[in-house]
Amino acid sequence: MIQLYTWGTPNGKKVSVMLEEIGLAYEVHPISLQKGDQFKPEYLAINPNNKIPSIIDTDGPAGQPLTLFESGAILMYLAEKTGKLFPQDMRKRYEVIQWLMFQMGGVGPMFGQANFFFRLAEKVPYAIERYHKEALRLYKVLDQQLGKKEYLAGEYTIADIATYPWVWRHEMHQVKLEDFPNVKRWYDSIAARPAVQRGMQIPKV
């Protein structure tokens, strides 16, 4: 049984979508960022970086419990554990890893900053322009790749699962998917998957 500690952010939804896709049993423990649950000692014992998501796999390697934080690491672990959504062929596997790292190092941080400066921070025109331009640049990279392949690494993998929840927030960083037709085709295809629809509803609060 996977114990999932999460909240309704793109990073949290990556893992609930993954768990729905691979069909592992899991229990949800909502960690309210608004209430500061991420700073409670019992959660810091699981994730010292006070972020979500985190998991505890009660049946980890060698049958021993395993605790993990960082959404990318969690996706890789769950894929390795089940042999799903992560190719075994080394060349294909590293194509997936590069697009996963693209999301972790680019899409997530930059889209997140665009969201923050558009919606939550005191209006700082330089910051808004900087992060909006970078978000648009990253969308262009995605659009070019998805013009060549159906999914980011060819087949549907953890790279797509990692990226989709951030594109789900496109309106919050002032991006129109119609301006990126290949991204929109990819986005609509993933949004239609029943497992994605279930995972995007987690946590139910």
DOLOVEX-570340 format. One record per residue (C-alpha): residue number from 1; residue in one letter; x, z, y. Coordinates in nm, 4 decimals, always signed. Example, Ala and Ser with C-alpha at 12.3 -4.5 7.8 and 13.67 -1.06 7.14 Angstrom:
2
<atom num="1" residu="A" c1="+1.2300" c3="+0.7800" c2="-0.4500"/>
<atom num="2" residu="S" c1="+1.3670" c3="+0.7140" c2="-0.1060"/>
! end
This chain:
205
<atom num="1" residu="M" c1="+0.0000" c3="+0.0000" c2="+0.0000"/>
<atom num="2" residu="I" c1="+0.1283" c3="-0.0958" c2="+0.3440"/>
<atom num="3" residu="Q" c1="+0.0700" c3="+0.1552" c2="+0.6225"/>
<atom num="4" residu="L" c1="+0.0394" c3="-0.0465" c2="+0.9441"/>
<atom num="5" residu="Y" c1="+0.0906" c3="+0.1197" c2="+1.2816"/>
<atom num="6" residu="T" c1="-0.0315" c3="-0.1189" c2="+1.5473"/>
<atom num="7" residu="W" c1="-0.2246" c3="-0.1926" c2="+1.8627"/>
<atom num="8" residu="G" c1="-0.3981" c3="-0.4980" c2="+2.0084"/>
<atom num="9" residu="T" c1="-0.0925" c3="-0.6761" c2="+2.1473"/>
<atom num="10" residu="P" c1="+0.0570" c3="-1.0079" c2="+2.0366"/>
<atom num="11" residu="N" c1="+0.3405" c3="-0.8300" c2="+1.8549"/>
<atom num="12" residu="G" c1="+0.0943" c3="-0.6088" c2="+1.6715"/>
<atom num="13" residu="K" c1="-0.1274" c3="-0.8993" c2="+1.5717"/>
<atom num="14" residu="K" c1="+0.1646" c3="-1.0835" c2="+1.4137"/>
<atom num="15" residu="V" c1="+0.1778" c3="-0.8289" c2="+1.1337"/>
<atom num="16" residu="S" c1="-0.1958" c3="-0.7934" c2="+1.0746"/>
<atom num="17" residu="V" c1="-0.2235" c3="-1.1744" c2="+1.0527"/>
<atom num="18" residu="M" c1="+0.0682" c3="-1.1811" c2="+0.8089"/>
<atom num="19" residu="L" c1="-0.0864" c3="-0.9121" c2="+0.5904"/>
<atom num="20" residu="E" c1="-0.4145" c3="-1.1021" c2="+0.5799"/>
<atom num="21" residu="E" c1="-0.2355" c3="-1.4265" c2="+0.4934"/>
<atom num="22" residu="I" c1="-0.0375" c3="-1.2804" c2="+0.2048"/>
<atom num="23" residu="G" c1="-0.3188" c3="-1.0605" c2="+0.0757"/>
<atom num="24" residu="L" c1="-0.1369" c3="-0.7273" c2="+0.0550"/>
<atom num="25" residu="A" c1="-0.3475" c3="-0.4135" c2="+0.0735"/>
<atom num="26" residu="Y" c1="-0.2922" c3="-0.2193" c2="+0.3940"/>
<atom num="27" residu="E" c1="-0.4251" c3="+0.0701" c2="+0.5979"/>
<atom num="28" residu="V" c1="-0.4400" c3="+0.0546" c2="+0.9766"/>
<atom num="29" residu="H" c1="-0.3227" c3="+0.3373" c2="+1.2003"/>
<atom num="30" residu="P" c1="-0.4071" c3="+0.2516" c2="+1.5635"/>
<atom num="31" residu="I" c1="-0.1348" c3="+0.3542" c2="+1.8086"/>
<atom num="32" residu="S" c1="-0.3008" c3="+0.3562" c2="+2.1495"/>
<atom num="33" residu="L" c1="-0.0487" c3="+0.2479" c2="+2.4087"/>
<atom num="34" residu="Q" c1="-0.2867" c3="+0.3561" c2="+2.6831"/>
<atom num="35" residu="K" c1="-0.3024" c3="+0.7102" c2="+2.5461"/>
<atom num="36" residu="G" c1="+0.0724" c3="+0.7274" c2="+2.4858"/>
<atom num="37" residu="D" c1="+0.0500" c3="+0.7556" c2="+2.1070"/>
<atom num="38" residu="Q" c1="+0.3805" c3="+0.5655" c2="+2.0828"/>
<atom num="39" residu="F" c1="+0.5628" c3="+0.8636" c2="+2.2351"/>
<atom num="40" residu="K" c1="+0.4302" c3="+1.1264" c2="+1.9949"/>
<atom num="41" residu="P" c1="+0.6966" c3="+1.2856" c2="+1.7718"/>
<atom num="42" residu="E" c1="+0.5221" c3="+1.1817" c2="+1.4524"/>
<atom num="43" residu="Y" c1="+0.5337" c3="+0.8168" c2="+1.5600"/>
<atom num="44" residu="L" c1="+0.8882" c3="+0.8343" c2="+1.6922"/>
<atom num="45" residu="A" c1="+0.9889" c3="+0.9492" c2="+1.3436"/>
<atom num="46" residu="I" c1="+0.8700" c3="+0.6057" c2="+1.2248"/>
<atom num="47" residu="N" c1="+0.9862" c3="+0.3985" c2="+1.5216"/>
<atom num="48" residu="P" c1="+1.2500" c3="+0.5574" c2="+1.7475"/>
<atom num="49" residu="N" c1="+1.2054" c3="+0.2676" c2="+1.9923"/>
<atom num="50" residu="N" c1="+0.8460" c3="+0.3816" c2="+2.0684"/>
<atom num="51" residu="K" c1="+0.6999" c3="+0.0317" c2="+2.0317"/>
<atom num="52" residu="I" c1="+0.4483" c3="-0.1257" c2="+1.7981"/>
<atom num="53" residu="P" c1="+0.4166" c3="-0.2480" c2="+1.5287"/>
<atom num="54" residu="S" c1="+0.5741" c3="-0.0494" c2="+1.2490"/>
<atom num="55" residu="I" c1="+0.5041" c3="-0.0315" c2="+0.8781"/>
<atom num="56" residu="I" c1="+0.5661" c3="+0.1994" c2="+0.5868"/>
<atom num="57" residu="D" c1="+0.5645" c3="+0.0256" c2="+0.2502"/>
<atom num="58" residu="T" c1="+0.4915" c3="+0.2989" c2="-0.0023"/>
<atom num="59" residu="D" c1="+0.6110" c3="+0.0628" c2="-0.2758"/>
<atom num="60" residu="G" c1="+0.9309" c3="-0.0650" c2="-0.1201"/>
<atom num="61" residu="P" c1="+1.2531" c3="-0.1833" c2="-0.2878"/>
<atom num="62" residu="A" c1="+1.3208" c3="-0.0095" c2="-0.6180"/>
<atom num="63" residu="G" c1="+0.9780" c3="+0.1519" c2="-0.5854"/>
<atom num="64" residu="Q" c1="+1.0898" c3="+0.3703" c2="-0.2954"/>
<atom num="65" residu="P" c1="+0.9111" c3="+0.3897" c2="+0.0421"/>
<atom num="66" residu="L" c1="+1.0519" c3="+0.1704" c2="+0.3190"/>
<atom num="67" residu="T" c1="+0.9910" c3="+0.2186" c2="+0.6910"/>
<atom num="68" residu="L" c1="+1.0404" c3="-0.0772" c2="+0.9261"/>
<atom num="69" residu="F" c1="+0.9962" c3="-0.1525" c2="+1.2931"/>
<atom num="70" residu="E" c1="+1.0494" c3="-0.4754" c2="+1.4946"/>
<atom num="71" residu="S" c1="+0.7859" c3="-0.7373" c2="+1.4237"/>
<atom num="72" residu="G" c1="+1.0309" c3="-1.0125" c2="+1.3247"/>
<atom num="73" residu="A" c1="+1.2000" c3="-0.7904" c2="+1.0679"/>
<atom num="74" residu="I" c1="+0.8601" c3="-0.6878" c2="+0.9323"/>
<atom num="75" residu="L" c1="+0.7501" c3="-1.0503" c2="+0.8922"/>
<atom num="76" residu="M" c1="+1.0708" c3="-1.1382" c2="+0.7092"/>
<atom num="77" residu="Y" c1="+1.0378" c3="-0.8368" c2="+0.4810"/>
<atom num="78" residu="L" c1="+0.6759" c3="-0.9080" c2="+0.3900"/>
<atom num="79" residu="A" c1="+0.7592" c3="-1.2730" c2="+0.3256"/>
<atom num="80" residu="E" c1="+1.0526" c3="-1.1768" c2="+0.1019"/>
<atom num="81" residu="K" c1="+0.8443" c3="-0.9156" c2="-0.0793"/>
<atom num="82" residu="T" c1="+0.5697" c3="-1.1618" c2="-0.1688"/>
<atom num="83" residu="G" c1="+0.7599" c3="-1.4907" c2="-0.1778"/>
<atom num="84" residu="K" c1="+0.5132" c3="-1.6411" c2="+0.0680"/>
<atom num="85" residu="L" c1="+0.5453" c3="-1.8247" c2="+0.4016"/>
<atom num="86" residu="F" c1="+0.9273" c3="-1.8295" c2="+0.3897"/>
<atom num="87" residu="P" c1="+1.0966" c3="-2.1162" c2="+0.2007"/>
<atom num="88" residu="Q" c1="+1.3585" c3="-2.0403" c2="-0.0628"/>
<atom num="89" residu="D" c1="+1.5617" c3="-2.3529" c2="+0.0152"/>
<atom num="90" residu="M" c1="+1.8428" c3="-2.2404" c2="+0.2461"/>
<atom num="91" residu="R" c1="+1.8172" c3="-2.5321" c2="+0.4882"/>
<atom num="92" residu="K" c1="+1.4410" c3="-2.4901" c2="+0.5275"/>
<atom num="93" residu="R" c1="+1.4685" c3="-2.1113" c2="+0.5445"/>
<atom num="94" residu="Y" c1="+1.7089" c3="-2.1227" c2="+0.8364"/>
<atom num="95" residu="E" c1="+1.4879" c3="-2.3691" c2="+1.0189"/>
<atom num="96" residu="V" c1="+1.2155" c3="-2.1046" c2="+0.9953"/>
<atom num="97" residu="I" c1="+1.4560" c3="-1.8317" c2="+1.1074"/>
<atom num="98" residu="Q" c1="+1.5658" c3="-2.0283" c2="+1.4145"/>
<atom num="99" residu="W" c1="+1.2063" c3="-2.0707" c2="+1.5311"/>
<atom num="100" residu="L" c1="+1.1344" c3="-1.7068" c2="+1.4555"/>
<atom num="101" residu="M" c1="+1.4343" c3="-1.6108" c2="+1.6709"/>
<atom num="102" residu="F" c1="+1.3105" c3="-1.8531" c2="+1.9393"/>
<atom num="103" residu="Q" c1="+0.9891" c3="-1.6529" c2="+1.9512"/>
<atom num="104" residu="M" c1="+1.1609" c3="-1.3148" c2="+1.9439"/>
<atom num="105" residu="G" c1="+1.4204" c3="-1.3975" c2="+2.2078"/>
<atom num="106" residu="G" c1="+1.2276" c3="-1.6405" c2="+2.4279"/>
<atom num="107" residu="V" c1="+0.8540" c3="-1.6788" c2="+2.3835"/>
<atom num="108" residu="G" c1="+0.7691" c3="-1.3091" c2="+2.3503"/>
<atom num="109" residu="P" c1="+0.9855" c3="-1.1680" c2="+2.6312"/>
<atom num="110" residu="M" c1="+0.9216" c3="-1.4508" c2="+2.8784"/>
<atom num="111" residu="F" c1="+0.5482" c3="-1.4856" c2="+2.8173"/>
<atom num="112" residu="G" c1="+0.5250" c3="-1.1081" c2="+2.8367"/>
<atom num="113" residu="Q" c1="+0.7014" c3="-1.1004" c2="+3.1741"/>
<atom num="114" residu="A" c1="+0.4760" c3="-1.3794" c2="+3.3031"/>
<atom num="115" residu="N" c1="+0.1705" c3="-1.1785" c2="+3.1939"/>
<atom num="116" residu="F" c1="+0.3064" c3="-0.8675" c2="+3.3633"/>
<atom num="117" residu="F" c1="+0.3892" c3="-1.0228" c2="+3.6993"/>
<atom num="118" residu="F" c1="+0.0692" c3="-1.2279" c2="+3.7155"/>
<atom num="119" residu="R" c1="-0.1663" c3="-0.9461" c2="+3.6169"/>
<atom num="120" residu="L" c1="-0.0202" c3="-0.5978" c2="+3.6378"/>
<atom num="121" residu="A" c1="+0.2663" c3="-0.5696" c2="+3.8824"/>
<atom num="122" residu="E" c1="+0.2697" c3="-0.5667" c2="+4.2588"/>
<atom num="123" residu="K" c1="+0.2783" c3="-0.9329" c2="+4.3603"/>
<atom num="124" residu="V" c1="+0.6400" c3="-1.0479" c2="+4.3699"/>
<atom num="125" residu="P" c1="+0.6383" c3="-1.4246" c2="+4.4345"/>
<atom num="126" residu="Y" c1="+0.9945" c3="-1.4786" c2="+4.3118"/>
<atom num="127" residu="A" c1="+0.9231" c3="-1.3025" c2="+3.9811"/>
<atom num="128" residu="I" c1="+0.5940" c3="-1.4848" c2="+3.9326"/>
<atom num="129" residu="E" c1="+0.7584" c3="-1.8214" c2="+3.9939"/>
<atom num="130" residu="R" c1="+1.0601" c3="-1.7409" c2="+3.7761"/>
<atom num="131" residu="Y" c1="+0.8672" c3="-1.6317" c2="+3.4683"/>
<atom num="132" residu="H" c1="+0.5922" c3="-1.8895" c2="+3.5046"/>
<atom num="133" residu="K" c1="+0.8502" c3="-2.1688" c2="+3.5177"/>
<atom num="134" residu="E" c1="+1.0257" c3="-2.0279" c2="+3.2129"/>
<atom num="135" residu="A" c1="+0.6955" c3="-1.9989" c2="+3.0250"/>
<atom num="136" residu="L" c1="+0.6198" c3="-2.3630" c2="+3.1047"/>
<atom num="137" residu="R" c1="+0.9667" c3="-2.4656" c2="+2.9898"/>
<atom num="138" residu="L" c1="+0.9173" c3="-2.2864" c2="+2.6584"/>
<atom num="139" residu="Y" c1="+0.5766" c3="-2.4484" c2="+2.6124"/>
<atom num="140" residu="K" c1="+0.7457" c3="-2.7836" c2="+2.6632"/>
<atom num="141" residu="V" c1="+0.9983" c3="-2.7000" c2="+2.3896"/>
<atom num="142" residu="L" c1="+0.7131" c3="-2.6026" c2="+2.1564"/>
<atom num="143" residu="D" c1="+0.5196" c3="-2.9158" c2="+2.2452"/>
<atom num="144" residu="Q" c1="+0.8173" c3="-3.1407" c2="+2.1716"/>
<atom num="145" residu="Q" c1="+0.8769" c3="-2.9766" c2="+1.8355"/>
<atom num="146" residu="L" c1="+0.5102" c3="-2.9882" c2="+1.7408"/>
<atom num="147" residu="G" c1="+0.5023" c3="-3.3552" c2="+1.8336"/>
<atom num="148" residu="K" c1="+0.7461" c3="-3.4107" c2="+1.5472"/>
<atom num="149" residu="K" c1="+0.6114" c3="-3.1655" c2="+1.2902"/>
<atom num="150" residu="E" c1="+0.2741" c3="-3.0196" c2="+1.1994"/>
<atom num="151" residu="Y" c1="+0.4099" c3="-2.6656" c2="+1.2232"/>
<atom num="152" residu="L" c1="+0.7216" c3="-2.5299" c2="+1.3909"/>
<atom num="153" residu="A" c1="+0.9412" c3="-2.5585" c2="+1.0827"/>
<atom num="154" residu="G" c1="+0.7395" c3="-2.8294" c2="+0.9099"/>
<atom num="155" residu="E" c1="+0.5180" c3="-2.6158" c2="+0.6904"/>
<atom num="156" residu="Y" c1="+0.3124" c3="-2.3115" c2="+0.7934"/>
<atom num="157" residu="T" c1="+0.5454" c3="-2.0093" c2="+0.7941"/>
<atom num="158" residu="I" c1="+0.6216" c3="-1.6767" c2="+0.9561"/>
<atom num="159" residu="A" c1="+0.7552" c3="-1.8691" c2="+1.2578"/>
<atom num="160" residu="D" c1="+0.4026" c3="-1.9892" c2="+1.3334"/>
<atom num="161" residu="I" c1="+0.2544" c3="-1.6466" c2="+1.2667"/>
<atom num="162" residu="A" c1="+0.5021" c3="-1.4928" c2="+1.5112"/>
<atom num="163" residu="T" c1="+0.4335" c3="-1.7457" c2="+1.7872"/>
<atom num="164" residu="Y" c1="+0.0570" c3="-1.7917" c2="+1.7645"/>
<atom num="165" residu="P" c1="-0.0481" c3="-1.4504" c2="+1.9087"/>
<atom num="166" residu="W" c1="+0.1627" c3="-1.5121" c2="+2.2186"/>
<atom num="167" residu="V" c1="+0.0046" c3="-1.8531" c2="+2.2764"/>
<atom num="168" residu="W" c1="-0.3327" c3="-1.6815" c2="+2.2212"/>
<atom num="169" residu="R" c1="-0.2617" c3="-1.5115" c2="+2.5562"/>
<atom num="170" residu="H" c1="-0.1957" c3="-1.8421" c2="+2.7362"/>
<atom num="171" residu="E" c1="-0.4593" c3="-1.7828" c2="+3.0035"/>
<atom num="172" residu="M" c1="-0.2892" c3="-1.4578" c2="+3.1020"/>
<atom num="173" residu="H" c1="+0.0325" c3="-1.6384" c2="+3.1857"/>
<atom num="174" residu="Q" c1="-0.1507" c3="-1.9184" c2="+3.3675"/>
<atom num="175" residu="V" c1="-0.0923" c3="-2.1979" c2="+3.1163"/>
<atom num="176" residu="K" c1="-0.3484" c3="-2.4633" c2="+3.0218"/>
<atom num="177" residu="L" c1="-0.3101" c3="-2.5735" c2="+2.6617"/>
<atom num="178" residu="E" c1="-0.4552" c3="-2.9120" c2="+2.7542"/>
<atom num="179" residu="D" c1="-0.1259" c3="-2.9757" c2="+2.9365"/>
<atom num="180" residu="F" c1="+0.0550" c3="-2.9401" c2="+2.6016"/>
<atom num="181" residu="P" c1="-0.1524" c3="-3.1417" c2="+2.3532"/>
<atom num="182" residu="N" c1="+0.0712" c3="-3.0824" c2="+2.0524"/>
<atom num="183" residu="V" c1="+0.0647" c3="-2.7069" c2="+2.1106"/>
<atom num="184" residu="K" c1="-0.3134" c3="-2.7210" c2="+2.1467"/>
<atom num="185" residu="R" c1="-0.3504" c3="-2.9123" c2="+1.8174"/>
<atom num="186" residu="W" c1="-0.1281" c3="-2.6552" c2="+1.6434"/>
<atom num="187" residu="Y" c1="-0.3055" c3="-2.3623" c2="+1.8097"/>
<atom num="188" residu="D" c1="-0.6528" c3="-2.4851" c2="+1.7128"/>
<atom num="189" residu="S" c1="-0.5394" c3="-2.5457" c2="+1.3544"/>
<atom num="190" residu="I" c1="-0.4047" c3="-2.1928" c2="+1.3176"/>
<atom num="191" residu="A" c1="-0.7024" c3="-2.0368" c2="+1.4950"/>
<atom num="192" residu="A" c1="-0.9312" c3="-2.1936" c2="+1.2338"/>
<atom num="193" residu="R" c1="-0.7596" c3="-2.0151" c2="+0.9434"/>
<atom num="194" residu="P" c1="-0.9840" c3="-1.7356" c2="+0.8052"/>
<atom num="195" residu="A" c1="-0.6886" c3="-1.5000" c2="+0.7496"/>
<atom num="196" residu="V" c1="-0.5786" c3="-1.5477" c2="+1.1101"/>
<atom num="197" residu="Q" c1="-0.9284" c3="-1.4761" c2="+1.2343"/>
<atom num="198" residu="R" c1="-0.9396" c3="-1.1530" c2="+1.0339"/>
<atom num="199" residu="G" c1="-0.5907" c3="-1.0450" c2="+1.1376"/>
<atom num="200" residu="M" c1="-0.6578" c3="-1.1054" c2="+1.5057"/>
<atom num="201" residu="Q" c1="-0.9412" c3="-0.8496" c2="+1.4904"/>
<atom num="202" residu="I" c1="-0.6981" c3="-0.5702" c2="+1.3961"/>
<atom num="203" residu="P" c1="-0.7072" c3="-0.2922" c2="+1.4984"/>
<atom num="204" residu="K" c1="-1.0795" c3="-0.2454" c2="+1.5311"/>
<atom num="205" residu="V" c1="-1.1111" c3="+0.0110" c2="+1.8108"/>
! end
